[in-house]
Amino acid sequence: MDESTIRRLLAVAGVLAAIAHAVAPRALLSAARWGYATVLRVEFEPTAASIRRVRLLAVPNLLAAVYLWLSADDST
């Protein structure tokens, strides 16, 4: 697989991650809560602020995806 294809695949993954962060922050926080409890053995209780922060993470994910998509043209 060439570098351009890899960048485009990563861009698509970034868009999907951005959508997940924007649409399903509670599901992501639930997964994080499970991971913290299982792996780290610590208690994590998400708050309304946590939900807002997870949603905000959609922005850098989307920006990174756009950058990767546009830079794929440069790598050919």
C-alpha positions in Angstrom: 0.0 0.0 0.0 1.4 3.4 -0.9 1.7 6.3 1.5 -1.2 8.2 -0.1 -3.6 5.3 0.4 -2.5 5.0 4.0 -3.1 8.7 4.6 -6.5 8.5 3.1 -7.5 5.5 5.2 -6.3 7.3 8.3 -8.3 10.3 7.3 -11.5 8.2 6.9 -10.8 6.6 10.4 -10.4 10.2 11.8 -13.7 11.2 10.4 -15.4 8.1 11.8 -13.7 8.9 15.2 -15.0 12.5 15.0 -18.5 11.3 14.3 -18.3 8.8 17.2 -17.1 11.6 19.6 -19.8 14.0 18.5 -22.7 11.5 18.4 -22.0 8.9 21.1 -19.9 10.5 23.9 -21.7 8.5 26.5 -20.8 5.2 24.8 -17.2 6.2 24.6 -17.2 7.3 28.3 -18.8 4.0 29.2 -16.0 2.2 27.4 -13.4 4.3 29.2 -15.0 3.7 32.5 -14.9 -0.1 31.9 -11.2 0.2 30.8 -10.3 2.2 33.9 -12.1 -0.3 36.2 -10.7 -3.4 34.4 -7.1 -2.4 33.6 -6.2 0.3 36.0 -8.5 -0.8 38.9 -9.6 2.8 39.5 -13.1 4.3 39.7 -14.1 6.8 37.0 -17.4 8.5 37.1 -18.1 10.7 34.0 -19.8 14.1 34.5 -21.6 16.5 32.2 -18.3 18.2 31.7 -16.8 14.9 30.6 -19.5 14.5 28.0 -18.8 18.0 26.7 -15.1 17.4 26.5 -15.5 14.2 24.6 -17.7 16.0 22.1 -15.1 18.7 21.7 -12.5 16.1 20.8 -14.5 15.7 17.5 -13.0 19.0 16.3 -9.2 18.0 16.4 -10.1 14.6 15.1 -11.8 16.2 12.1 -9.0 18.7 11.6 -6.5 15.9 11.6 -8.6 13.9 9.1 -8.8 16.9 6.7 -5.0 17.4 7.0 -4.3 13.7 6.3 -6.7 13.7 3.3 -5.1 16.9 1.8 -1.6 15.8 2.5 -2.3 12.5 0.7 -2.3 14.5 -2.6 1.2 15.8 -1.8 2.6 12.4 -1.1 2.0 11.0 -4.6 
